[in-house]
C-alpha cells in the first residue's frame, strides 16, 4: 500500500505544473516568387508583354493564342484568351463583362478600374473581386480595332480569402505588370 501511495504522490506532484496556455493555430509561410520579369513573346500571337521569370507558359490552344501563365510554387494561373476583332468588339465586351459578373455570386464585392495606355494603344477594364470568388481578378484589353485579350486569375486551392490574401495581392500586381507592358504585334 505504501508503494501505491508513493506512486500516487509522485504523479500528483509531477502533474502540478503551470496551467496550459492556449496558442493560436499556426499558418504555413507562403514563399512568393521574386519580382523579376522576362519578355513574354509568343510565336504566332498578336500580343506581347512581360511575365515573372518563375512563371511557366502553357499553350492551351496555340492556334488561337490561348495560354496559361502558371505560377507552380503558389498554385496560381493567369489564363489569357486572345481573339481578333472583326466587327465584333461590342460582342467581345459584353462577353467579357458577363464572365466577370458571373463571379459576383460568391464575391462580397467587386471593383472595376478602367485603364488606358495610349502610347501602346491598350485600353480596357480591370475587375477585382473580394470574398470567396473562384476568380479574384480579371481584365480585358483591346486596341479597339484589331486585338482583344482577356485574362483571368485562378488559384488552385480552396477559395479562403484570408489564407490566400498574400498570394492574391502578389498575383494582382503580376496582372497589373502584364497589362502595363502589353503591346500588340501588327
LORO-109619 format. One record per atom (N, C-alpha, C): residue in one letter; x, y, z. Coordinates in steps of 0.05 Angstrom, whole numbers, padded with zeros to 5 digits, always signed. Each point is the difference from the previous one (the first is absolute). Last residue first. Layout:
<pases>
aXYZ
...
</pases>
This chain:
<pases>
x+00035+00879-01700
x-00017+00008-00024
x+00003-00020-00022
x+00005-00003+00113
x+00016-00005-00024
x-00018+00006-00025
x-00008+00041+00105
x-00011-00016-00022
x+00020-00003-00022
x+00008+00013+00113
x+00001+00014-00025
x-00010-00020-00022
x+00012+00014+00117
x-00013-00012-00023
x+00004+00017-00025
x+00026+00014+00096
x+00021-00005-00020
x-00012-00013-00026
x-00055+00022+00077
x+00016+00024-00005
x+00021-00003-00022
x-00053-00075+00030
x-00016+00020-00014
x+00017+00024-00008
x+00040-00066+00054
x-00005-00011-00027
x-00016+00020-00017
x+00014+00021+00090
x+00025+00002-00014
x-00004-00010-00029
x-00072-00010+00058
x+00004+00029-00007
x+00026+00004-00015
x-00016-00086+00033
x-00019+00006-00022
x+00003+00029-00008
x+00050-00027+00074
x+00010-00014-00024
x-00018+00007-00024
x-00028+00029+00085
x+00023+00016-00009
x+00012-00012-00026
x-00066-00049+00042
x-00012+00024-00011
x+00021+00019-00010
x+00027-00078+00045
x-00009-00006-00027
x-00014+00024-00013
x+00029+00007+00091
x+00023-00004-00018
x-00009-00003-00028
x-00066+00003+00066
x+00012+00026-00004
x+00024-00001-00019
x-00042-00081+00023
x-00017+00016-00016
x+00012+00028-00005
x+00044-00057+00060
x+00003-00010-00028
x-00017+00016-00019
x-00006+00018+00093
x+00026+00008-00011
x+00004-00009-00029
x-00084-00023+00042
x+00004+00029-00003
x+00028+00007-00010
x-00046-00088+00023
x+00011+00006-00026
x+00008+00029-00004
x-00042-00034+00081
x+00025-00015-00004
x+00014+00007-00026
x-00084+00040+00019
x+00020+00008+00021
x+00026-00014-00005
x-00076-00020-00056
x+00013+00026-00006
x+00021+00008+00021
x-00032-00095-00038
x-00001+00012+00026
x+00014+00027-00002
x-00027-00079-00068
x-00002+00029-00001
x-00004+00013+00027
x+00056-00093-00028
x-00026+00008+00010
x-00002+00031+00001
x+00065-00034-00073
x-00002-00008+00028
x-00028+00010+00009
x+00053+00025-00083
x-00007-00028+00001
x+00002-00010+00029
x-00021+00099-00051
x+00017-00013+00020
x-00010-00029+00001
x-00006+00080-00081
x-00012-00022+00016
x+00021-00010+00020
x-00024+00089-00073
x+00018-00011+00020
x-00015-00022+00015
x-00008+00047-00104
x-00014-00008+00025
x+00021-00013+00019
x-00011+00064-00100
x+00016-00014+00019
x-00016-00005+00026
x-00007+00030-00114
x-00013-00002+00026
x+00017-00017+00018
x+00005+00062-00099
x+00012-00019+00018
x-00014+00000+00027
x-00003+00036-00111
x-00015-00001+00025
x+00012-00023+00017
x+00017+00065-00100
x+00008-00019+00021
x-00017+00002+00025
x-00008+00058-00082
x+00009-00027-00010
x+00003-00021+00022
x-00036+00093+00014
x-00003-00005-00029
x+00006-00029-00009
x+00006+00040+00091
x-00026+00010-00011
x-00003-00005-00029
x+00066-00031+00066
x+00010+00024-00014
x-00024+00014-00014
x+00000-00064+00094
x-00004+00002-00029
x+00015+00024-00011
x-00022-00068+00096
x+00015+00021-00013
x-00004-00001-00030
x-00040-00039+00104
x+00001-00002-00028
x+00014+00024-00011
x-00006-00060+00100
x+00003+00024-00017
x-00006-00007-00028
x-00005-00038+00113
x-00004-00004-00029
x+00006+00026-00014
x+00004-00056+00104
x+00008+00022-00016
x-00004-00007-00029
x-00023-00061+00070
x+00001+00025+00016
x+00006+00024-00017
x-00048-00100-00010
x+00018+00018-00016
x+00001+00027+00014
x-00049-00063+00045
x+00020-00018-00012
x+00020+00016-00017
x-00051+00041+00088
x-00005-00004-00029
x+00023-00018-00011
x-00028+00039+00094
x+00007-00028-00007
x-00006-00006-00029
x+00024+00102+00036
x-00016-00022+00011
x+00009-00026-00012
x+00009+00091-00056
x+00007-00006+00027
x-00018-00022+00011
x+00038+00038-00104
x-00021-00011+00018
x+00011-00004+00028
x+00023+00061-00094
x+00012-00012+00024
x-00023-00008+00019
x+00024+00032-00110
x-00020-00007+00020
x+00014-00014+00023
x+00021+00068-00092
x+00012-00018+00020
x-00021-00004+00022
x+00004+00036-00110
x-00012+00001+00026
x+00013-00022+00017
x+00035+00060-00094
x-00016-00022+00011
x-00011+00005+00028
x+00076+00026-00089
x-00022+00011+00015
x-00016-00023+00012
x+00095+00029-00059
x-00011-00020+00017
x-00021+00013+00018
x+00070+00036-00066
x-00027-00006-00010
x-00012-00024+00015
x+00085+00047+00017
x+00000-00028-00010
x-00027-00008-00012
x+00013+00088+00035
x+00024-00004-00016
x+00001-00029-00012
x-00071+00026+00061
x-00002+00011-00027
x+00024-00006-00017
x-00048-00045+00084
x+00029+00005-00006
x+00000+00009-00029
x-00078-00015+00083
x+00007+00008-00027
x+00030+00005-00001
x-00087-00046+00067
x+00028+00007-00005
x+00004+00007-00029
x-00081-00014+00085
x+00006+00005-00028
x+00030+00006-00003
x-00055-00056+00078
x+00019+00022-00005
x+00006+00001-00030
x-00070-00046+00084
x+00007+00003-00028
x+00018+00023-00004
x-00035-00071+00084
x+00010+00026-00008
x+00008-00001-00029
x-00066-00058+00076
x+00015+00001-00025
x+00008+00028-00006
x-00039-00075+00085
x+00002+00026-00013
x+00016-00002-00025
x-00021-00076+00051
x-00014+00019+00018
x+00002+00028-00011
x-00002-00100-00054
x+00017+00023+00010
x-00017+00018+00018
x-00036-00076-00048
x+00015-00008+00024
x+00016+00023+00012
x-00052+00017-00077
x-00018-00016+00016
x+00014-00008+00027
x+00043+00046-00075
x-00010+00016+00023
x-00019-00015+00017
x+00043-00030-00084
x+00013-00007+00025
x-00009+00017+00024
x-00031+00013-00090
x-00009-00026+00008
x+00012-00008+00027
x+00024+00080-00049
x-00022+00002+00019
x-00011-00027+00010
x+00070+00003-00066
x+00009+00013+00025
x-00022+00001+00021
x-00021-00032-00086
x+00017-00019+00014
x+00011+00011+00026
x-00051+00057-00056
x-00017-00022+00011
x+00017-00020+00016
x+00046+00068-00047
x-00014+00011+00024
x-00018-00021+00012
x+00044-00022-00080
x+00019+00003+00022
x-00013+00010+00025
x-00054-00006-00078
x+00008-00026+00010
x+00020+00001+00023
x-00025+00080-00043
x-00022-00011+00015
x+00007-00027+00011
x+00063+00041-00056
x-00003+00015+00025
x-00022-00013+00017
x+00011-00034-00086
x+00022-00008+00016
x-00001+00014+00027
x-00063+00025-00065
x-00006-00027+00010
x+00023-00010+00018
x+00013+00082-00043
x-00021+00003+00020
x-00007-00028+00012
x+00062+00004-00072
x+00011+00010+00025
x-00021+00002+00022
x+00004-00034-00097
x-00013-00013+00022
x+00009+00010+00028
x+00034+00014-00096
x-00026+00012+00003
x-00017-00013+00022
x+00085-00036-00002
x-00011+00000-00027
x-00028+00011+00001
x+00095-00019+00064
x-00025+00017-00002
x-00007+00000-00030
x+00055-00081+00057
x+00002+00023-00019
x-00027+00015-00001
x+00038-00055+00086
x-00018-00002-00022
x+00004+00024-00018
x+00046-00059+00092
x+00002+00020-00021
x-00021-00005-00021
x+00022-00026+00108
x-00015-00007-00023
x+00000+00023-00020
x+00051-00040+00097
x-00002+00021-00020
x-00014-00011-00024
x+00016-00022+00112
x-00009-00010-00025
x-00004+00023-00020
x+00058-00020+00094
x-00013+00021-00016
x-00007-00012-00027
x+00021-00047+00102
x+00002+00001-00029
x-00015+00024-00011
x+00044-00053+00097
x-00017+00020-00012
x+00006+00001-00030
x+00046-00047+00081
x-00024-00013-00011
x-00020+00020-00011
x+00093+00011+00035
x-00023+00011+00016
x-00027-00010-00011
x+00084-00028-00038
x+00007+00001+00028
x-00023+00011+00018
x-00004-00006-00099
x-00003-00025+00014
x+00005+00002+00030
x-00036+00063-00079
x+00018+00005+00022
x-00001-00024+00018
x-00029+00023-00109
x-00002-00016+00025
x+00022+00008+00019
x-00059+00032-00090
x+00025+00008+00013
x-00001-00011+00028
x-00052-00027-00096
x-00001+00002+00029
x+00028+00008+00009
x-00057+00014-00100
x+00022-00010+00017
x-00006+00002+00029
x-00034+00011-00110
x-00012-00003+00027
x+00021-00014+00017
x+00000+00025-00099
x+00015+00014+00021
x-00015+00001+00026
x-00022-00049-00084
x-00016+00024+00008
x+00014+00017+00021
x+00040-00080-00034
x-00010+00012-00024
x-00016+00026+00006
x+00035-00056+00070
x+00020+00017-00012
x-00010+00013-00025
x-00043-00038+00090
x-00008-00001-00028
x+00018+00019-00015
x+00021-00019+00088
x-00025-00014+00000
x-00010-00005-00028
x+00102+00018+00045
x-00019+00006-00022
x-00025-00018+00002
x+00072+00040+00076
x-00011-00025-00011
x-00020+00009-00022
x+00086+00043+00063
x-00020+00005-00020
x-00009-00027-00011
x+00045+00035+00099
x+00002-00018-00023
x-00023+00006-00019
x+00058+00058+00083
x-00025-00009-00012
x+00006-00018-00025
x+00066+00050+00052
x-00007-00026+00012
x-00025-00012-00012
x+00032+00088-00024
x+00019-00020-00009
x-00006-00028+00010
x-00075+00077-00017
x+00019-00008+00021
x+00018-00022-00011
x-00042+00063-00074
x-00010-00017+00022
x+00022-00006+00019
x-00034+00071-00088
x+00021-00011+00016
x-00013-00017+00023
x-00031+00022-00107
x+00000+00014+00026
x+00024-00009+00015
x-00061-00006-00102
x+00023-00006+00016
x-00001+00016+00025
x-00065-00036-00093
x+00006+00017+00022
x+00025-00009+00014
x-00045-00045-00075
x-00001+00029-00007
x+00004+00018+00024
x+00037-00105-00028
x-00021+00015+00014
x+00003+00029-00006
x+00061-00070-00032
x-00026-00002-00013
x-00023+00015+00014
x+00082-00022+00060
x+00001-00003-00029
x-00028-00004-00012
x+00027+00053+00090
x-00012-00025-00008
x-00001-00001-00031
x+00048+00053+00089
x-00003+00002-00029
x-00009-00027-00009
x+00022+00057+00092
x-00019-00021-00008
x-00005+00004-00030
x+00086+00031+00070
x-00019+00005-00021
x-00018-00025-00006
x+00038+00016+00099
x+00011-00007-00026
x-00020+00006-00022
x+00021+00026+00114
x-00017-00004-00024
x+00017-00006-00025
x-00005-00002+00117
x+00019+00003-00022
x-00015-00008-00026
x-00020+00002+00105
x-00011+00017-00021
x+00021+00006-00021
x-00011-00090+00067
x+00013+00026-00003
x-00013+00015-00023
x-00059-00075+00051
x+00022+00003-00019
x+00012+00028+00001
x-00047-00043+00088
x-00008+00012-00026
x+00025+00003-00018
x-00031-00063+00087
x+00024+00011-00014
x-00008+00011-00027
x-00054-00020+00096
x-00002-00001-00029
x+00024+00014-00012
x-00022-00052+00098
x+00011+00023-00013
x-00001-00004-00030
x-00068-00045+00074
x+00024-00004-00014
x+00009+00026-00014
x-00054-00003+00093
x-00005-00001-00028
x+00026-00003-00015
x-00044-00021+00106
x+00021+00010-00017
x-00009-00002-00029
x-00060+00015+00093
x+00007-00019-00021
x+00022+00012-00017
x-00006+00033+00101
x-00015+00002-00025
x+00010-00021-00020
x+00000-00018+00106
x+00016+00013-00019
x-00015+00002-00026
x-00015-00016+00113
x-00011-00003-00027
x+00017+00017-00019
x+00032-00045+00094
x-00006+00025-00013
x-00010-00005-00028
x+00005-00057+00102
x+00005+00001-00029
x-00009+00027-00011
x+00033-00008+00102
x-00023-00005-00016
x+00007+00001-00030
x+00076-00028+00070
x-00016+00023-00006
x-00024-00008-00018
x+00034-00079+00059
x+00015+00020-00016
x-00019+00024-00005
x-00009-00091+00050
x-00005+00027+00010
x+00017+00021-00013
x+00002-00098-00011
x-00021+00013-00016
x-00006+00028+00009
x+00064-00056+00044
x+00009+00004-00027
x-00021+00014-00017
x-00021-00025+00089
x+00020+00021+00000
x+00010+00006-00028
x-00062-00070+00011
x-00013+00025+00008
x+00021+00023-00002
x+00032-00087-00012
x-00016+00008-00023
x-00013+00027+00005
x+00048-00039+00070
x+00018+00008-00021
x-00016+00010-00025
x-00048-00038+00072
x+00011+00026+00008
x+00019+00011-00021
x-00034-00088-00011
x-00022+00020-00004
x+00010+00028+00007
x+00059-00072+00017
x-00004+00003-00029
x-00021+00022-00006
x+00013-00024+00090
x+00023+00014-00010
x-00002+00005-00030
x-00066-00052+00040
x-00003+00027+00009
x+00024+00017-00010
x+00002-00093-00018
x-00022+00013-00015
x-00003+00029+00008
x+00061-00052+00048
x+00010+00004-00027
x-00021+00014-00017
x-00023-00026+00086
x+00017+00023+00001
x+00011+00006-00027
x-00053-00077+00012
x-00016+00024+00000
x+00017+00025+00000
</pases>
